[in-house]
Amino acid sequence: MSKDLPKFFHLHLISDATGETLGAMVKAAIVQYAQIRSIEHVHSLVRNKRQMNRVLQEIETAPGIVLYTIVNPGLAALLEDHCKSLNVPCIPVLASIMKVFESYLGAPATPTVGGQHVLDAEYFRRIDALNFTMAHDDGRLPEDLNDAHIVIVGISRTSKTPTSIYLAQRGFKTTNVPLIPSLPLPPQLEKASGVFVVGLIASADRIAQVRRNRALALADRELSEYVDRGLIEDELTFTRRLCSRNGWPVIDVTRRSVEETAAAILKQYHNQPARAAATEG
């Protein structure tokens, strides 16, 4: 007889920096256990013994899986020993990766507290992209469309804005344009040349459902046409024809998360060597 699964578990994420690296890695793991609720305890900027002792008390109060990125060997040993005494797993998540680097490069790493978050050119590139994307959301195109790396087009409720923001966090200046068959395209988009444009579509059923949910906040509007499945099909046909006419790739987001949509967009983007090279530069 199989053991009953727990309803929840405690997860302690301990870092001497912001904890973003741990958060990203854990997110990929816990989705594989969606049936069990994780209670996350995030302990960031743990850099001295006093701070670590507070963390150890919390682990003792709520035992669970412990993952950490701690450079200081003394603090790491303190954490490891305490977890061993509590009989809870304690994993230095970057250790195996660093061993591969050391073995391949033939040299040990130089420990740097919070080194993965150094404010380098890449960091400022992401901030610049995010500012650009927020300023050019929902049809607010820049005068020179070539200022954008990626332009997303699509009808209402195809996840244009969240996908744009996610791409911006990856360092890509992204703008998006809502498509309405009865309205002309913005002049910049009509004249677009050498700009990477991608169209998003979804099933009419999904869009209708999302629009109906959205309608709860728009009760003062006449929404029968907005959620009409037949009219949504017409909007999707318009999108496909527009993209086909302009040679823009189309991505169906029906069964994709925002992250998966962004990955599909970037795959198409990097198939454009000249544009990809320009971004890297």
Secondary structure, DSSP 8 states (H G I E B T S, - for coil): ------SEEEEEEEESS-SHHHHHHHHHHHGGGTTSEEEEEEE----SHHHHHHHHHHHHHS--EEEEE---HHHHHHHHHHHHHHT--EEETTHHHHHHHHHHHTS-----TTGGG---HHHHHHHHHHHHHHHT-TT---SSGGG-SEEEEE-TTS-HHHHHHHHHHTT--EEEEE--TTS---HHHHT--S--EEEEE--HHHHHHHHHHHHTT-TTS--TTTT-HHHHHHHHHHHHHHHHHHT--EEE-TT--HHHHHHHHHHHHTTSHHHHHHHH-
